[in-house]
Amino acid sequence: MNNTNKKLSYLGPKGTYSEEAALIYTDHNELLLVAEKTIYDVLEKVETSEEIEGIVPLENSRVGTILETIDYLIKSNNLYINKEILLPIEACLITKMELIDLKAIDEIISKPEAINQCNLWIKKNLKKNIKLTEYPSTAEAVSDLKNLNNNVAAIGNSRSAEINKCNIAFKGIQDYKNNITRFVVLSNNPNNSTGNDKTSIAFDFKISDEAGLLLKALECFAKRDINLAKIESRPKGNEIGNYIFIIDFDGHVEDSLISDALDELSKITSLLKVLGSYPK
């Protein structure tokens, strides 16, 4: 829960999954919420102001890391993860009017990630040549149904259907029922230790093609019995074969064991970015 009463920037408009997570964090205080048009806008606003926090999706259990979020965090100078919120995702097929026949739908509109999370259902139940149109957010797609013909359906949550007075044709159309999105709350200031934290970092190597570098990096944690919760690689974008690694592990960056591990890791890395320490 937000105990600072700071405004909270999120990917709007009302009815997005981001708003759901934001309402959980603010204990359903809508007066604290500030809607933005894109994830980039949320991140930029928080990075340039100490008066506001932000909440953005970082990872989905179905489609993986949200690249727009992680790429910005890696390059930012003063953004820190302060908290994570795990939100179960129930995707709904939403139409302007009551739906009589699924085969009458010619087009699906939604955020790309939402469409991807419902791919199997779409292929099984809708036309083979159905048009898939990307929108900046699920809520914006649902809101736009009123401007489109009755053969268009949106993928969104039940709140967006309620807000826009639309029809929920089907609930739970996500391909994996245990579909969870990990949202993170960000601010300009790092957290103090709570005694039960985890930390996220990003790093790359000084010499990318030296044998055993990743093993050396992992040994920095293994020899200190630091539990790794996640490890993944992300292309650097400059050439094939160059990667940035992202690791989540137990502990706070101020803990002596963690500090020692990061000091050792820094000797073989050209980039070592602490993305934040936050309560488990």
Residue, then its C-alpha position, 0 to 999 in steps of 0.5 A: m500500500n502507498n503510505t506516502n500519499k504521493k500521486l501515482s502515474y500509470l498507463g491509462p485510461k481508466g480500465t487498464y490492468s495498470e489501473e487495477a494494480a494502481l488501485i491496489y497500491t493506493d488502497h483504491n484511492e482514485l484521487l491519487l491516480v494520474a493517467e498517462k498515454t504510454i509506459y514511456d510517459v509514466l517512466e519519464k514523468v517519474e524520472t523527472s519529478e520527486e513528487i510522483e511515483g509510477i507503476v508499470p508492468l515489468e513482466n508477464s508469466r505468459v509473454g515474459t519481460i515488458l521490453e519498453t519497461i526494462d530497457y528504460l530502467i536500464k538506461s535511467n539515472n535515478l529510477y528505482i523499483n520500490k515495490e512489486i505487485l502481482l496481478p492475476i490477469e483475466a482477459c475478456l472478449i468485449t463487444k459494443m452490443e450483445l454478441i450472437d455469433l463469434k464468427a461475425i467478428d472481423e477484427i480484434i483490437s487491444k494492446p499487443e501483449a493482451i492479444n498475444q496472451c489470448n492467441l490460442w483462444i483466438k485461433k480456436n474460436l474466431k475466423k482464420n483471417i481475423k484482423l488483429t489491430e494494436y492499441p496503446s492500451t486495453a482500455e483505449a481499445v474498449s473505449d474505442l468500440k463505440n466508434l467502430n462497427n459491431n463486428v469489432a471486439a476488444i480484449g480487456n478487463s471487466r472494469s473497462a467494459e463496465i466503465n464504457k457500458c460495453n458487453i462482456a461476450f466471454k470471460g477468461i479467454q487468456d490461454y493460460k489460466n494462471n496468467i499473472t503480470r508483475f507490476v513495479v512501483l517506481s520512484n526517484n529514491p531507493n528503499n531502505s532495508t526491511g529485513n525481507d527484501k529482494t534486489s534486481i540488477a542489470f549488467d553486461f561484461k567488459i569482454s563479451d566473448e570470454a569463456g565462462l564469464l556468466l559462470k563467474a558472475l553467478e559464482c559471486f552469488a553462489k559462494r555467498d549462498i545468495n539465492l537467485a530468483k530469476i536470471e534472463s538475458r536481453p540483447k544489447g541492440n548493437e550487434i548479434g551476440n551481445y547481451i545484458f543480463i538481468i538478475d533478481f536475488d534475495g537480499h538488500v543492496e545495503d546488506s554486506l553480503i550483497s555489497d560484497a557480491l556486487d563489488e566482485l561482480s563489478k570487476i568483470t562488468s562494464l555496466l552494473k545497474v541496481l534497478g532496486s531493492y524492495p520488499k518480497 
